[in-house]
Every structure is written in structure tokens, then in C-alpha cells.
Amino acid sequence: MLTFYSKNGKIYIGVDFMHSLIIKNLKVSINEKIILDGFNLTINSGETHAIMGPNGTGKSTLSKVIMGDSNYKVLDGEIYFDDILINDMSVDERARLGIFLAFQTPPSIDGVTNADFLRTACSIKDGKQFNLMKFIKEINTTVESLNMDKEMIHRNVNKGFSGGERKKNEILEMYMLKPNTVILDEIDSGLDIDSLKTVGNQVQEYKDKENCSILLITHYQRLLDYIKPDFVHIMKNGKIIKTGGLELVKELELSGYENIGK
Amino acid sequence: MNEIIIKDNKIEKNIDKNINVTYNLKDSEYDVVKIKIDVLKDNDLRIVYEDIDKIDIEINISENVLFNLYEYRKTDKLKIQNKYYLEADSNVVINKFNDSNELKELDITYLNGQNATINYNLNTISKGKQRVDIIAYHNSSNTNSYINNKSVTIDDGSIVFNVTGNVYNNIVDCNVHQDSKIINLNDAKCEINPILLIDENDVEAEHAAYIGKFKESDIFYLMSRGIPYDKAINLLVRGFLYIDIKDDDVINNTIDKYWR
């Protein structure tokens, strides 16, 4: 069904598919150590959820487990995408459902150029609908809007990229693959102030345009100046201990993680 | 592009006057095809080997000549010996892509003149038993050897790289570099033996070796963008084995043949 919706003074037209990611009572371990224990969360299309918490509490683990990283063992619980249980789905199958993880530390891959990589990913996603000319035009436009060097398209994936360039490359991939569910794992780390603004604004613009859902993992409030969360969750010891709005971030700034939830 | 095609004990050549080629074909199945190539001026040459089993090649590069050699081999069993003689101020780049099943190769470089440089790159798909011995003799000062080897093992394939750099006493200011990598997709027993025989202090020498799989984190990353496992491996193999042999279709088609 075609829908018309207005966000930030702009009118968007799109096909409205509502999606949901539901995590129920998730218990996960790695090397016999329990990282997530009784984690619950539901994210619907159009919602932005921010997860904050001290180091080692399982935030990045959560993002990798949703994506299907086989290094982690799911001991209990379920992950549903649009009512489909995805616990046993492979990483690529989850990605093709529309789940996208922007990595905290994107790897550099020798010999594989950004162009080849993205063309392969987009052609698999689009199948027979894939149009090379459209792809080239779109990648050039997106690179420009992210203030990236055009040469980066032809360089090996993240090879020799600075921390900020790697994060921008993640956002470039997001724009090209058009996911409906975006997980941003500390996308703000390694970004200078200008890059943070560019990346933050681009993510928010993408969300407004595509009406996707966002799960945002961060340590710092500053990213939330650009990507506005509908819900803020505080995570500790592998589970969410408190949920609120932006006011929770201010409370966190005043009292720290130690006193939250007491 | 100058080109020599060696196929079924026949030689086709399309070369300009600045490259002299002489050869002896096999008289019996026990015999060896022998080719001598003299490169007199700056030039590029592509050599294609198809359905040939034994061959000896000698290439002489004259003083102050820049020479690029591109090789593609597609045979069942290949036993090949190459000797490269480099005179002063010559600069040679060799790019080889091997799709032979079994391979036994001995490549010897003689850096005879000052400032001679060889940049040697061999990429091979190891489907059968393969052994490659590469030796560089730094016979003059200020000479440079950069030896880079890559293999991906599949099926019943295995490979041994023996790489030796020789620098004698009083031969100064040389660079000796070796880098060999094997992506061992079939858990075969493979070896890399870097050997540096250096009798002179005033030398820069290094070697690096890697035998292992593609990084799990790289595969996870590619798959996280919707690329299935087999296609992710295809991309990684293509990136790892790509080498400029002035015919990208050959490499792409070969890799697609084994990693669909």
C-alpha cells in the first residue's frame, strides 16, 4: 500500500511495510561465560531505541547475536523478525530479511574493493531487478552526501581507512542496502565532531525516509543530539534494567551507571 | 601486447623485433621444450601455457630495460624451470597465475648487474601436489628482489614454497624481501620455507609467511550484508588471488569455476 507521511517538514511517499524485531528472554554465552541473561526487547518500524550501559555489559554481544554471529551460543530465548523465529537462520539470511549491523570495528578486507563488495551485495538483494547504472548513480550520490572521497569506492573494503572513514563506509552500505532494521554498534566511536554530525544526520535522514527501526548502542549522549531515540534503555549484567525517554540520559549523566536502577 | 602461446608441443608467437625468441620443441615424451628469450628494450610479454608438461625457459634482460612478464598456465601436470638473468639497471615485474593441477617449478633469478630489480608474483590454485622453489642470487650491489607467493588449496591440493635469497660478502645495499601466503581451505599439509643466506651486514632483508584460513570476522562481515557463504568465499578468493596478467576474464572465469 502506498503511504504518504511527513517527517521534519518533508513529505515522503513509500510502500508501508511494518516490521518488528522481538527478543524474548535471551540467554547467551561465549566461552562458557554468560553475557546476556534474560534480555527482552521489542522494536517496531519507525522506532529508535538507544541502549546504554557500562563496558562489558553485553551491548555489542546483543548486536552480534541478533545478526547471527556463531561465536556466541544462544542458551535460551527467541529472536523473532515479523513473527518468524530467526534463531537458526544464517547471517546472510538475516541480512536479507532487512537487518543491518553497522559494526563497532568494521574489518578491512584485502583485495575486495568496496565497489565489488557492494555490487555483489546489492545484486543479491535485488536479484533480477538489479540495475548497474542505477547502482553507480546511487553510490556516487551517497558518497558525496557523506563527504567521502570518491576514490574510496575503488579501494579495498576499509583498507587504510581511518576510524571515521570506516564508520562513514558503514553508513554508505546502509544507504545502498536499504535495510528495514538498523543496529548501530557504537557508530560514534572514532568520529570527530564534524563526522559525528554528518553520520548522525545521515542516519536520522535515512530513518525518516525509510521509516526503518533503529537500535542504537552508545556510551555517549552526544550521538543522541542527532539521532533522536523514542526509548532509552539502560543495560547492566546482560539485561535491561531501566527504560525511559531522553530524560533517562540526563539522569545517567548526573548519577552514573552505578546508581541507575537502584 | 607481445604474446607466446605454448600448447601441445607447439609454439605460436606474436612478438616485436626487440624480443628475440629461440626454441627447441620436444622430440620425445621424455624431452623438454626449451625456450630462450632475449629482451633488448623496454617491453611487455604474455606467455600462455596450455597442455604442456615439461618446459625450460631462459630469459635475459638487457641493461637498463624495463620488462613486464605476464604468465597464465592451464595444464594437468607441469614441470617448469625458469632462469632470469638481469643486467645492470634492469627492472622486471613477473606476474604468474597458475591453474595447473600438479606443479613442480624452479625459478632462479640472477641479479647480475648493479641496481637490477625483480618483483616476482606467483598466484596459484593448488588442486594437486605442488612445489615451487624460488631462488634469487644477488650477484651485484644495490640489487633488489621482492618475491610474493600466494596459494589457495582445494580438493586434494597441497603446496610447498621454498624461497631462498642469497647475498654474498661485499655485495652491499641489497634488498631481499619474501612474502608467502597460503589459504588452506582443505586442511592439507602445506609448507613455507623462507631461507635467507646472507654473508653481508649491509643488507635489508625480511620474510613473512602465513598458512591459514580466511578470517572468520571477514566472512561474518560479508555475510552480514546478505552475501551467502559460498559467494563470500568467492569474493575473498578473487581478492586474494587477483593478479594483473592482462586478461581479467581468465582469472574471473577460473575462480568462478572452483568457487561458484
Boltz contact constraints between the chains, C-beta under 6 A:
constraints:
  - contact:
      token1: [A, 67]
      token2: [B, 224]
      max_distance: 6.0
  - contact:
      token1: [A, 91]
      token2: [B, 223]
      max_distance: 6.0
  - contact:
      token1: [A, 91]
      token2: [B, 224]
      max_distance: 6.0
  - contact:
      token1: [A, 92]
      token2: [B, 223]
      max_distance: 6.0
  - contact:
      token1: [A, 92]
      token2: [B, 226]
      max_distance: 6.0
  - contact:
      token1: [A, 92]
      token2: [B, 227]
      max_distance: 6.0
  - contact:
      token1: [A, 92]
      token2: [B, 228]
      max_distance: 6.0
  - contact:
      token1: [A, 95]
      token2: [B, 224]
      max_distance: 6.0
  - contact:
      token1: [A, 95]
      token2: [B, 225]
      max_distance: 6.0
  - contact:
      token1: [A, 95]
      token2: [B, 226]
      max_distance: 6.0
  - contact:
      token1: [A, 96]
      token2: [B, 226]
      max_distance: 6.0
  - contact:
      token1: [A, 101]
      token2: [B, 224]
      max_distance: 6.0
  - contact:
      token1: [A, 107]
      token2: [B, 217]
      max_distance: 6.0
  - contact:
      token1: [A, 107]
      token2: [B, 218]
      max_distance: 6.0
  - contact:
      token1: [A, 107]
      token2: [B, 221]
      max_distance: 6.0
  - contact:
      token1: [A, 109]
      token2: [B, 218]
      max_distance: 6.0
  - contact:
      token1: [A, 110]
      token2: [B, 239]
      max_distance: 6.0
  - contact:
      token1: [A, 111]
      token2: [B, 239]
      max_distance: 6.0
  - contact:
      token1: [A, 111]
      token2: [B, 240]
      max_distance: 6.0
  - contact:
      token1: [A, 111]
      token2: [B, 242]
      max_distance: 6.0
  - contact:
      token1: [A, 112]
      token2: [B, 235]
      max_distance: 6.0
  - contact:
      token1: [A, 112]
      token2: [B, 239]
      max_distance: 6.0
  - contact:
      token1: [A, 120]
      token2: [B, 227]
      max_distance: 6.0
  - contact:
      token1: [A, 121]
      token2: [B, 225]
      max_distance: 6.0
  - contact:
      token1: [A, 121]
      token2: [B, 226]
      max_distance: 6.0
  - contact:
      token1: [A, 121]
      token2: [B, 227]
      max_distance: 6.0
  - contact:
      token1: [A, 124]
      token2: [B, 226]
      max_distance: 6.0
  - contact:
      token1: [A, 125]
      token2: [B, 226]
      max_distance: 6.0
